[in-house]
Amino acid sequence: MEKIFLDILRPDDWHVHLREGEMLSSVLPFTYENFGSALIMPNLDTPITNISLAETYYNEICKRIPRGAEFTPNMTLYLTNHLSKDEIKKVSNHEYIKAIKMYPKGATTNSDAGISDFKDFYHLFEVMEEKGVILSIHGEVTDEKIDVFERESVFIEKVLKKIIKQFPNLKIVLEHITSADAVKFINEESMVAATITIHHLMVNRNIMLSKGIRPDFYCAPILKTEYDRLALVQAATSGNCKFFLGTDSAPHVEGKKIASCGCAGIFSSPLAIPLLIQLFEEHSSLEKIEPFVSRNGRAFYGLRQHKDRVRYVKRPKSIEVIKDIKSSHGKITVFNPYNEVYWEKED
Ligand SMILES: [Zn+2]
């Protein structure tokens, strides 16, 4: 039988949570084995709020990457009012700090240091706009009066449009978009791109809630409707350079996921690329996967494209895939909504 394979430029992950300490050691191999680079989020127990903390964290990560692995960690700073204009100027030509991340207060894990009034940061946005530093945004309001399924759309209307109006040349990545509204918005704005996760491309809120609750699909921003999911699939498979992969892979041990107040976050790094290939294949868009996972993000971040290619092979029968990984605090479930997986990386 003819061998079916797909060669693509080495993929990148433009949004990942690698955590720290033992958890970092447990999850990092799945990122450096599958991606050429990753943008690493700064929401640690002590958030990465300045260059010095980012450099220490970078060194902690690099220590764990084996010689010969072709992987570059790109770092982010957590936006707080302790960040100075000078520090932002340094970020603009820093070797590996590539974005400043804005979390609305309380939007996700360890985001209590996030911001509540965006206008407090306008003096910093001004420098970022001038120096071409990218603002990466968790795009949800956190007002408890706003329904959890509406928080992204309200953020776009009430906050993001104001920021863009004030800073039309500020480069922005709206992270992990979840809705048809967000896709439409990105298509209309010239300086704004978006990351999309694999879970928002593959599952919807019915799958999470309608036949018993599925804590392993619980994430922030929360899954939306099938209509929204299809709009995201359309965006990802369009080849449009404004959409690229950010897995938002965010590991939590089982005991924290399956609890009376379970944590938001999905661990998706291990199977991200094979599952995506399968999804793109189902949508007859295999030729569009390379822009989405390899090219568009690098172009937006102004980085040279990778040169080397990675081969994925389609097996004639479904393959045995990793279900979870172990850590000393318990197991971490690997995201996989498919019953059968056919694609894998060729060694
Ligand atoms: Zn995230």
Boltz pocket constraint, residues with backbone or C-beta under 6 A from the ligand:
constraints:
  - pocket:
      binder: B
      contacts: [[A, 15], [A, 17], [A, 41], [A, 220], [A, 248], [A, 250]]
      max_distance: 6.0
